Amino acid sequence: MAQAYLSYLGWHPGPVDGIVGKRTRNAMNLFQAHEHLQITTVLDDQTLAHLCNQVEALPL
């Protein structure tokens, strides 16, 4: 889900395959930095919540 959300938001995590590889981590860290979140090596609840909020705010 996080890879799809990162893709929708333009952060380019690579293929949406459920594997958190280097490209997904890089995209997640860029998103975290942009949102002034703690940069982590794993997807945390705060980052996931911010991703969900950003996607829900997208126009239909």
Phi and psi restraints in degrees (range 20) as a CNS / XPLOR table:
assign (resid 1 and name C) (resid 2 and name N)
       (resid 2 and name CA) (resid 2 and name C) 1.0 -62.3 20.0 2
assign (resid 2 and name N) (resid 2 and name CA)
       (resid 2 and name C) (resid 3 and name N) 1.0 -38.5 20.0 2
assign (resid 2 and name C) (resid 3 and name N)
       (resid 3 and name CA) (resid 3 and name C) 1.0 -63.6 20.0 2
assign (resid 3 and name N) (resid 3 and name CA)
       (resid 3 and name C) (resid 4 and name N) 1.0 -41.8 20.0 2
assign (resid 3 and name C) (resid 4 and name N)
       (resid 4 and name CA) (resid 4 and name C) 1.0 -63.9 20.0 2
assign (resid 4 and name N) (resid 4 and name CA)
       (resid 4 and name C) (resid 5 and name N) 1.0 -43.8 20.0 2
assign (resid 4 and name C) (resid 5 and name N)
       (resid 5 and name CA) (resid 5 and name C) 1.0 -63.2 20.0 2
assign (resid 5 and name N) (resid 5 and name CA)
       (resid 5 and name C) (resid 6 and name N) 1.0 -43.4 20.0 2
assign (resid 5 and name C) (resid 6 and name N)
       (resid 6 and name CA) (resid 6 and name C) 1.0 -60.3 20.0 2
assign (resid 6 and name N) (resid 6 and name CA)
       (resid 6 and name C) (resid 7 and name N) 1.0 -40.7 20.0 2
assign (resid 6 and name C) (resid 7 and name N)
       (resid 7 and name CA) (resid 7 and name C) 1.0 -62.7 20.0 2
assign (resid 7 and name N) (resid 7 and name CA)
       (resid 7 and name C) (resid 8 and name N) 1.0 -48.6 20.0 2
assign (resid 7 and name C) (resid 8 and name N)
       (resid 8 and name CA) (resid 8 and name C) 1.0 -56.4 20.0 2
assign (resid 8 and name N) (resid 8 and name CA)
       (resid 8 and name C) (resid 9 and name N) 1.0 -33.8 20.0 2
assign (resid 8 and name C) (resid 9 and name N)
       (resid 9 and name CA) (resid 9 and name C) 1.0 -89.4 20.0 2
assign (resid 9 and name N) (resid 9 and name CA)
       (resid 9 and name C) (resid 10 and name N) 1.0 0.1 20.0 2
assign (resid 9 and name C) (resid 10 and name N)
       (resid 10 and name CA) (resid 10 and name C) 1.0 86.1 20.0 2
assign (resid 10 and name N) (resid 10 and name CA)
       (resid 10 and name C) (resid 11 and name N) 1.0 21.1 20.0 2
assign (resid 10 and name C) (resid 11 and name N)
       (resid 11 and name CA) (resid 11 and name C) 1.0 -93.4 20.0 2
assign (resid 11 and name N) (resid 11 and name CA)
       (resid 11 and name C) (resid 12 and name N) 1.0 -4.6 20.0 2
assign (resid 11 and name C) (resid 12 and name N)
       (resid 12 and name CA) (resid 12 and name C) 1.0 53.4 20.0 2
assign (resid 12 and name N) (resid 12 and name CA)
       (resid 12 and name C) (resid 13 and name N) 1.0 70.2 20.0 2
assign (resid 12 and name C) (resid 13 and name N)
       (resid 13 and name CA) (resid 13 and name C) 1.0 -84.2 20.0 2
assign (resid 13 and name N) (resid 13 and name CA)
       (resid 13 and name C) (resid 14 and name N) 1.0 4.4 20.0 2
assign (resid 13 and name C) (resid 14 and name N)
       (resid 14 and name CA) (resid 14 and name C) 1.0 91.7 20.0 2
assign (resid 14 and name N) (resid 14 and name CA)
       (resid 14 and name C) (resid 15 and name N) 1.0 -164.3 20.0 2
assign (resid 14 and name C) (resid 15 and name N)
       (resid 15 and name CA) (resid 15 and name C) 1.0 -64.1 20.0 2
assign (resid 15 and name N) (resid 15 and name CA)
       (resid 15 and name C) (resid 16 and name N) 1.0 143.5 20.0 2
assign (resid 15 and name C) (resid 16 and name N)
       (resid 16 and name CA) (resid 16 and name C) 1.0 -83.7 20.0 2
assign (resid 16 and name N) (resid 16 and name CA)
       (resid 16 and name C) (resid 17 and name N) 1.0 92.8 20.0 2
assign (resid 16 and name C) (resid 17 and name N)
       (resid 17 and name CA) (resid 17 and name C) 1.0 -128.6 20.0 2
assign (resid 17 and name N) (resid 17 and name CA)
       (resid 17 and name C) (resid 18 and name N) 1.0 3.3 20.0 2
assign (resid 17 and name C) (resid 18 and name N)
       (resid 18 and name CA) (resid 18 and name C) 1.0 81.2 20.0 2
assign (resid 18 and name N) (resid 18 and name CA)
       (resid 18 and name C) (resid 19 and name N) 1.0 1.1 20.0 2
assign (resid 18 and name C) (resid 19 and name N)
       (resid 19 and name CA) (resid 19 and name C) 1.0 -104.3 20.0 2
assign (resid 19 and name N) (resid 19 and name CA)
       (resid 19 and name C) (resid 20 and name N) 1.0 123.8 20.0 2
assign (resid 19 and name C) (resid 20 and name N)
       (resid 20 and name CA) (resid 20 and name C) 1.0 -87.7 20.0 2
assign (resid 20 and name N) (resid 20 and name CA)
       (resid 20 and name C) (resid 21 and name N) 1.0 87.6 20.0 2
assign (resid 20 and name C) (resid 21 and name N)
       (resid 21 and name CA) (resid 21 and name C) 1.0 -96.6 20.0 2
assign (resid 21 and name N) (resid 21 and name CA)
       (resid 21 and name C) (resid 22 and name N) 1.0 -166.5 20.0 2
assign (resid 21 and name C) (resid 22 and name N)
       (resid 22 and name CA) (resid 22 and name C) 1.0 -59.3 20.0 2
assign (resid 22 and name N) (resid 22 and name CA)
       (resid 22 and name C) (resid 23 and name N) 1.0 -44.9 20.0 2
assign (resid 22 and name C) (resid 23 and name N)
       (resid 23 and name CA) (resid 23 and name C) 1.0 -66.3 20.0 2
assign (resid 23 and name N) (resid 23 and name CA)
       (resid 23 and name C) (resid 24 and name N) 1.0 -39.1 20.0 2
assign (resid 23 and name C) (resid 24 and name N)
       (resid 24 and name CA) (resid 24 and name C) 1.0 -66.1 20.0 2
assign (resid 24 and name N) (resid 24 and name CA)
       (resid 24 and name C) (resid 25 and name N) 1.0 -45.0 20.0 2
assign (resid 24 and name C) (resid 25 and name N)
       (resid 25 and name CA) (resid 25 and name C) 1.0 -61.5 20.0 2
assign (resid 25 and name N) (resid 25 and name CA)
       (resid 25 and name C) (resid 26 and name N) 1.0 -42.1 20.0 2
assign (resid 25 and name C) (resid 26 and name N)
       (resid 26 and name CA) (resid 26 and name C) 1.0 -61.7 20.0 2
assign (resid 26 and name N) (resid 26 and name CA)
       (resid 26 and name C) (resid 27 and name N) 1.0 -45.2 20.0 2
assign (resid 26 and name C) (resid 27 and name N)
       (resid 27 and name CA) (resid 27 and name C) 1.0 -63.1 20.0 2
assign (resid 27 and name N) (resid 27 and name CA)
       (resid 27 and name C) (resid 28 and name N) 1.0 -42.6 20.0 2
assign (resid 27 and name C) (resid 28 and name N)
       (resid 28 and name CA) (resid 28 and name C) 1.0 -62.9 20.0 2
assign (resid 28 and name N) (resid 28 and name CA)
       (resid 28 and name C) (resid 29 and name N) 1.0 -42.9 20.0 2
assign (resid 28 and name C) (resid 29 and name N)
       (resid 29 and name CA) (resid 29 and name C) 1.0 -66.4 20.0 2
assign (resid 29 and name N) (resid 29 and name CA)
       (resid 29 and name C) (resid 30 and name N) 1.0 -37.7 20.0 2
assign (resid 29 and name C) (resid 30 and name N)
       (resid 30 and name CA) (resid 30 and name C) 1.0 -63.7 20.0 2
assign (resid 30 and name N) (resid 30 and name CA)
       (resid 30 and name C) (resid 31 and name N) 1.0 -42.7 20.0 2
assign (resid 30 and name C) (resid 31 and name N)
       (resid 31 and name CA) (resid 31 and name C) 1.0 -61.6 20.0 2
assign (resid 31 and name N) (resid 31 and name CA)
       (resid 31 and name C) (resid 32 and name N) 1.0 -46.3 20.0 2
assign (resid 31 and name C) (resid 32 and name N)
       (resid 32 and name CA) (resid 32 and name C) 1.0 -58.7 20.0 2
assign (resid 32 and name N) (resid 32 and name CA)
       (resid 32 and name C) (resid 33 and name N) 1.0 -45.0 20.0 2
assign (resid 32 and name C) (resid 33 and name N)
       (resid 33 and name CA) (resid 33 and name C) 1.0 -62.3 20.0 2
assign (resid 33 and name N) (resid 33 and name CA)
       (resid 33 and name C) (resid 34 and name N) 1.0 -43.5 20.0 2
assign (resid 33 and name C) (resid 34 and name N)
       (resid 34 and name CA) (resid 34 and name C) 1.0 -62.0 20.0 2
assign (resid 34 and name N) (resid 34 and name CA)
       (resid 34 and name C) (resid 35 and name N) 1.0 -36.9 20.0 2
assign (resid 34 and name C) (resid 35 and name N)
       (resid 35 and name CA) (resid 35 and name C) 1.0 -91.2 20.0 2
assign (resid 35 and name N) (resid 35 and name CA)
       (resid 35 and name C) (resid 36 and name N) 1.0 6.7 20.0 2
assign (resid 35 and name C) (resid 36 and name N)
       (resid 36 and name CA) (resid 36 and name C) 1.0 58.9 20.0 2
assign (resid 36 and name N) (resid 36 and name CA)
       (resid 36 and name C) (resid 37 and name N) 1.0 39.9 20.0 2
assign (resid 36 and name C) (resid 37 and name N)
       (resid 37 and name CA) (resid 37 and name C) 1.0 -99.7 20.0 2
assign (resid 37 and name N) (resid 37 and name CA)
       (resid 37 and name C) (resid 38 and name N) 1.0 163.3 20.0 2
assign (resid 37 and name C) (resid 38 and name N)
       (resid 38 and name CA) (resid 38 and name C) 1.0 -66.1 20.0 2
assign (resid 38 and name N) (resid 38 and name CA)
       (resid 38 and name C) (resid 39 and name N) 1.0 131.7 20.0 2
assign (resid 38 and name C) (resid 39 and name N)
       (resid 39 and name CA) (resid 39 and name C) 1.0 -80.6 20.0 2
assign (resid 39 and name N) (resid 39 and name CA)
       (resid 39 and name C) (resid 40 and name N) 1.0 123.8 20.0 2
assign (resid 39 and name C) (resid 40 and name N)
       (resid 40 and name CA) (resid 40 and name C) 1.0 -123.5 20.0 2
assign (resid 40 and name N) (resid 40 and name CA)
       (resid 40 and name C) (resid 41 and name N) 1.0 169.1 20.0 2
assign (resid 40 and name C) (resid 41 and name N)
       (resid 41 and name CA) (resid 41 and name C) 1.0 -97.0 20.0 2
assign (resid 41 and name N) (resid 41 and name CA)
       (resid 41 and name C) (resid 42 and name N) 1.0 -9.6 20.0 2
assign (resid 41 and name C) (resid 42 and name N)
       (resid 42 and name CA) (resid 42 and name C) 1.0 -131.2 20.0 2
assign (resid 42 and name N) (resid 42 and name CA)
       (resid 42 and name C) (resid 43 and name N) 1.0 157.8 20.0 2
assign (resid 42 and name C) (resid 43 and name N)
       (resid 43 and name CA) (resid 43 and name C) 1.0 -71.4 20.0 2
assign (resid 43 and name N) (resid 43 and name CA)
       (resid 43 and name C) (resid 44 and name N) 1.0 119.9 20.0 2
assign (resid 43 and name C) (resid 44 and name N)
       (resid 44 and name CA) (resid 44 and name C) 1.0 -105.2 20.0 2
assign (resid 44 and name N) (resid 44 and name CA)
       (resid 44 and name C) (resid 45 and name N) 1.0 170.4 20.0 2
assign (resid 44 and name C) (resid 45 and name N)
       (resid 45 and name CA) (resid 45 and name C) 1.0 -61.3 20.0 2
assign (resid 45 and name N) (resid 45 and name CA)
       (resid 45 and name C) (resid 46 and name N) 1.0 -38.6 20.0 2
assign (resid 45 and name C) (resid 46 and name N)
       (resid 46 and name CA) (resid 46 and name C) 1.0 -65.1 20.0 2
assign (resid 46 and name N) (resid 46 and name CA)
       (resid 46 and name C) (resid 47 and name N) 1.0 -43.3 20.0 2
assign (resid 46 and name C) (resid 47 and name N)
       (resid 47 and name CA) (resid 47 and name C) 1.0 -65.2 20.0 2
assign (resid 47 and name N) (resid 47 and name CA)
       (resid 47 and name C) (resid 48 and name N) 1.0 -44.1 20.0 2
assign (resid 47 and name C) (resid 48 and name N)
       (resid 48 and name CA) (resid 48 and name C) 1.0 -61.2 20.0 2
assign (resid 48 and name N) (resid 48 and name CA)
       (resid 48 and name C) (resid 49 and name N) 1.0 -41.3 20.0 2
assign (resid 48 and name C) (resid 49 and name N)
       (resid 49 and name CA) (resid 49 and name C) 1.0 -62.4 20.0 2
assign (resid 49 and name N) (resid 49 and name CA)
       (resid 49 and name C) (resid 50 and name N) 1.0 -42.4 20.0 2
assign (resid 49 and name C) (resid 50 and name N)
       (resid 50 and name CA) (resid 50 and name C) 1.0 -64.7 20.0 2
assign (resid 50 and name N) (resid 50 and name CA)
       (resid 50 and name C) (resid 51 and name N) 1.0 -41.2 20.0 2
assign (resid 50 and name C) (resid 51 and name N)
       (resid 51 and name CA) (resid 51 and name C) 1.0 -60.1 20.0 2
assign (resid 51 and name N) (resid 51 and name CA)
       (resid 51 and name C) (resid 52 and name N) 1.0 -47.4 20.0 2
assign (resid 51 and name C) (resid 52 and name N)
       (resid 52 and name CA) (resid 52 and name C) 1.0 -59.6 20.0 2
assign (resid 52 and name N) (resid 52 and name CA)
       (resid 52 and name C) (resid 53 and name N) 1.0 -45.5 20.0 2
assign (resid 52 and name C) (resid 53 and name N)
       (resid 53 and name CA) (resid 53 and name C) 1.0 -61.8 20.0 2
assign (resid 53 and name N) (resid 53 and name CA)
       (resid 53 and name C) (resid 54 and name N) 1.0 -42.0 20.0 2
assign (resid 53 and name C) (resid 54 and name N)
       (resid 54 and name CA) (resid 54 and name C) 1.0 -65.0 20.0 2
assign (resid 54 and name N) (resid 54 and name CA)
       (resid 54 and name C) (resid 55 and name N) 1.0 -42.6 20.0 2
assign (resid 54 and name C) (resid 55 and name N)
       (resid 55 and name CA) (resid 55 and name C) 1.0 -67.9 20.0 2
assign (resid 55 and name N) (resid 55 and name CA)
       (resid 55 and name C) (resid 56 and name N) 1.0 -42.7 20.0 2
assign (resid 55 and name C) (resid 56 and name N)
       (resid 56 and name CA) (resid 56 and name C) 1.0 -63.2 20.0 2
assign (resid 56 and name N) (resid 56 and name CA)
       (resid 56 and name C) (resid 57 and name N) 1.0 -25.4 20.0 2
assign (resid 56 and name C) (resid 57 and name N)
       (resid 57 and name CA) (resid 57 and name C) 1.0 -81.5 20.0 2
assign (resid 57 and name N) (resid 57 and name CA)
       (resid 57 and name C) (resid 58 and name N) 1.0 -10.6 20.0 2
assign (resid 57 and name C) (resid 58 and name N)
       (resid 58 and name CA) (resid 58 and name C) 1.0 -65.7 20.0 2
assign (resid 58 and name N) (resid 58 and name CA)
       (resid 58 and name C) (resid 59 and name N) 1.0 142.8 20.0 2
assign (resid 58 and name C) (resid 59 and name N)
       (resid 59 and name CA) (resid 59 and name C) 1.0 -69.8 20.0 2
assign (resid 59 and name N) (resid 59 and name CA)
       (resid 59 and name C) (resid 60 and name N) 1.0 146.0 20.0 2
